[in-house]
Amino acid sequence: MSTSTEQHEHGMTDAGYIKIAIILAAITALEVSTYYVDFGPLFMPSLMIMMVVKFVMVVSYFMHLKFDSKIFTFLFYTGLGLALFVYITALATFKFFIS
């Protein structure tokens, strides 16, 4: 039998996972709101920041990266940095940032 106060194998309780899921849902709602609210020049930076925060939360808690070896953390964050670099470079190539 498992109780809600008992910790799982990697240190998170069910309540912890629910809290993380609620935070992720709130950030997703903010991302969707950028379609309806004019953020002006802060549109893209705000989406990028929210994307990075969600990525870090998902890989840290749901993929248990926070509790794994630091080499996996390095590999995931290197991939994130590379993805951001490629995305920003592609946007700059198409002159997205020039109004």
LINCOR-V140885 format. One record per residue. N is the residue number from 0. SS is DSSP state (alpha for helix, beta for strand, coil for the rest). PHI is phi in whole degrees, -180 to 180 (* if undefined). Layout:
# LINCOR-V140885
n=N ss=SS phi=PHI
n=N ss=SS phi=PHI
This chain:
# LINCOR-V140885
n=0 ss=coil phi=*
n=1 ss=coil phi=-119
n=2 ss=coil phi=-107
n=3 ss=coil phi=-72
n=4 ss=coil phi=-87
n=5 ss=coil phi=-74
n=6 ss=coil phi=-89
n=7 ss=coil phi=-77
n=8 ss=coil phi=-55
n=9 ss=coil phi=-104
n=10 ss=coil phi=97
n=11 ss=coil phi=-106
n=12 ss=coil phi=-92
n=13 ss=alpha phi=-61
n=14 ss=alpha phi=-62
n=15 ss=alpha phi=-63
n=16 ss=alpha phi=-65
n=17 ss=alpha phi=-66
n=18 ss=alpha phi=-62
n=19 ss=alpha phi=-63
n=20 ss=alpha phi=-63
n=21 ss=alpha phi=-66
n=22 ss=alpha phi=-63
n=23 ss=alpha phi=-63
n=24 ss=alpha phi=-65
n=25 ss=alpha phi=-66
n=26 ss=alpha phi=-65
n=27 ss=alpha phi=-62
n=28 ss=alpha phi=-62
n=29 ss=alpha phi=-64
n=30 ss=alpha phi=-62
n=31 ss=alpha phi=-65
n=32 ss=alpha phi=-65
n=33 ss=alpha phi=-65
n=34 ss=alpha phi=-73
n=35 ss=alpha phi=-96
n=36 ss=coil phi=-110
n=37 ss=coil phi=-80
n=38 ss=coil phi=-92
n=39 ss=coil phi=64
n=40 ss=coil phi=-71
n=41 ss=alpha phi=-87
n=42 ss=alpha phi=-56
n=43 ss=alpha phi=-69
n=44 ss=alpha phi=-60
n=45 ss=alpha phi=-67
n=46 ss=alpha phi=-65
n=47 ss=alpha phi=-64
n=48 ss=alpha phi=-64
n=49 ss=alpha phi=-64
n=50 ss=alpha phi=-63
n=51 ss=alpha phi=-66
n=52 ss=alpha phi=-61
n=53 ss=alpha phi=-65
n=54 ss=alpha phi=-59
n=55 ss=alpha phi=-62
n=56 ss=alpha phi=-66
n=57 ss=alpha phi=-66
n=58 ss=alpha phi=-73
n=59 ss=alpha phi=-72
n=60 ss=alpha phi=-103
n=61 ss=alpha phi=-74
n=62 ss=coil phi=-99
n=63 ss=coil phi=60
n=64 ss=alpha phi=-66
n=65 ss=alpha phi=-62
n=66 ss=alpha phi=-104
n=67 ss=coil phi=-101
n=68 ss=coil phi=-63
n=69 ss=alpha phi=-67
n=70 ss=alpha phi=-66
n=71 ss=alpha phi=-67
n=72 ss=alpha phi=-60
n=73 ss=alpha phi=-61
n=74 ss=alpha phi=-64
n=75 ss=alpha phi=-65
n=76 ss=alpha phi=-72
n=77 ss=alpha phi=-66
n=78 ss=alpha phi=-62
n=79 ss=alpha phi=-63
n=80 ss=alpha phi=-61
n=81 ss=alpha phi=-64
n=82 ss=alpha phi=-63
n=83 ss=alpha phi=-62
n=84 ss=alpha phi=-60
n=85 ss=alpha phi=-64
n=86 ss=alpha phi=-65
n=87 ss=alpha phi=-66
n=88 ss=alpha phi=-64
n=89 ss=alpha phi=-64
n=90 ss=alpha phi=-65
n=91 ss=alpha phi=-68
n=92 ss=alpha phi=-61
n=93 ss=coil phi=-90
n=94 ss=coil phi=55
n=95 ss=coil phi=-66
n=96 ss=coil phi=-81
n=97 ss=coil phi=-92
n=98 ss=coil phi=-84
